[in-house]
Amino acid sequence: MNDSPALDAQILDRLFETISSRKGADPSTSYTAKLFGKGMEKCAQKLGEEAVETVIAAVGGDKGELASESADLLYHLLVVWAAAGIKPQEVYAALEKREGRSGLDEKAARKKS
């Protein structure tokens, strides 16, 4: 297993490109295309379902199950990003703006806005 975060993060970019390439594809040959075909509401619903399953796995304490459900959650999050026209770089930029800030300070700044 590779412990290099920079290298490992590239898999999300590759997965996003694969997901994006499924827009407009034949829904009978691609689960991702089927999700896109059902619209944002269905994509978001699936993301919510996977979030709940991830929480259940976390509470259950099974690391393997948590890793598997986390992968499903990330996949569905990327589907929602693609459906909304958001690129991972936009999210990375938002994260970078927060880097080095206390989470409490960041939340307080959002409340003022």
N, C-alpha and C positions, 0 to 999 in steps of 0.2 A: 504494500500500500504506500502510495506517495504522500509524504507529509508536507509538500510544498504547496501552500495555499494559492499562490499565483498560478501554478500549473493546474491544480485541481479546479480552480474557478473557470478555466477555459472550457471545461465540459459544459457548463451552463450556457456559454456563448454558442458552442456547437449545437447543443440541444435546441436553443432558441432559433438558430438558423434552420434546423430541420423542421421545427414546428412551423415557422413562418412560411417555409416552402410548401406546406400542406394547404395553405389558403387557396381555395378554388379547386382543390384536387377532388377526385371522385370519392364521395363519402363511403361508397361500398368497398373501397380498398384502403381506407385510412381512418382510424379512430379519431385522429386529430381533425381531419377534414370533416368528419361527422359532427364533432363538437362545434367547429366554426360554422357549419351549416345551420346549427340550431340557435346560433346567436349568442350574444354576450350573456343574457340571462342564464342560459344553460351552462356556459363556461364558468360563470361565477358560482352557480349552484354546485357544480362539481368541485370547485376550489374549496367551498365551504364544507362539503362532505369530507374531503381529504383532510382539511384542517381538524375536524372533529376526530377522525380516525387517528390522526397524528397525536392529538391530545390523549386519547384513550391508550395508545401505545406507550406514551411517555409515563402515564400514571401506572400502567401495567408493569413497567420496569424491564421489559424485554428489549435489550439493545438492538438485536437483529430486526425485530418487528418495528421498532422506532426508526431505524435506518431505512427500512423498506417504505414505511408510510411517509417518511420525510421526502424520499425520492418522488413518491406520487404527488405529494404536496407541491414540491418545486416544479414538477412537470406541469401541473394544472395552473400554477401561478404564472409560468411562462406562457401558457396558452392564453390566459387572461391578458397578459401584457401585449401579446401579439394581436389579439382581437381588438384591443384598445388602441393599437398603433404606438405603443410605448416600446422603446428599445432598451435593452439592459443597460446601455451606457447612461441613459437618463436616470435610472435608479442608482447606478454606481455613483453618478455625480451628486445625487441627493445624499447618499451615504457619506461621500467624501466631505461634503459641507458640514456634516455632523461629527466627523472624526475629531477626536481630541476634546470634545465637549462633554460635559457631564450630562447624563440622561435627564437629570432633574432640571438643569439649566435649559436644555433643549425643549423639554415639555413646557416649561414656564414661558419661553419665548413664543411658542405656538399659541398659548392661551392669550397672549397680548395682541396677537395679530387679528 
